[in-house]
């Protein structure tokens, strides 16, 4: 009969050495990814941010001869921006646009990923078709949509034929529909992004919990809701956060189609900052707006990082308990 022996000092030392070597390798890998970004930030972005900060505290316009002739105004520009009703409405439009388009992208992306994550014949062809919208230049998307969405265009014609009524929606000129149109274009353009992330998450789920649930007689719905979704929570959160941040910065399609109109219906934060800086030539006010938006994005990112860490810790705890349970059984 075989007798189990305690780990020797050599075995323990070997495991410690391998763990230390693995930790050093992970550290080198992280540095190899982050170092180029840090250098790029220091050499390119830092001077721009410092100049923008200077403009935020000095009243400068293009009519002054040099930057150093600008008058120091302290926090007056930030106060002016925060009390500007137009800026407030632009922020609300950006949040509404980002939230609706993010939810739409996630829902359609998740559905496509769930239908695609199990291998089947012709899967590669469908994968290429699904990611094509994301590879399309945003300005091309906008101009193509402009041709298709005018009042007597093919989109209204197709809807009229399907419904059997004369459908004449003014997608581009109706103030009540313009932001919705922009959100629908964003959903079409960026659903592949959510699809790729969720597809990767679904394919990386370990098979053991699903097989155990099937053996216990769980239905597909219960397996999906009680096994797959909890395991996917970090991936879901990551997809939502990345898409939301990208949607908050959306500018090319909205500007190419609407330029803030009709009226101010699509005047989101990027559009309003662009108009303030490059059409009204209020350079300092535009810089102050940009810094306020940066602070808002930093807050969102920090909250997202906290939530991602919490989800990761929950998953690590779950896997650790599973491993301990398997060790006890052995």
Helices and strands as residue ranges (DSSP letters): H 9-40, I 41-45, H 46-57, E 58-59, G 67-69, E 71-72, H 76-82, H 85-116, H 123-135, H 138-149, H 154-163, H 175-203, H 207-215, H 220-223, I 224-228, H 229-248, H 252-257, H 269-278, H 283-329
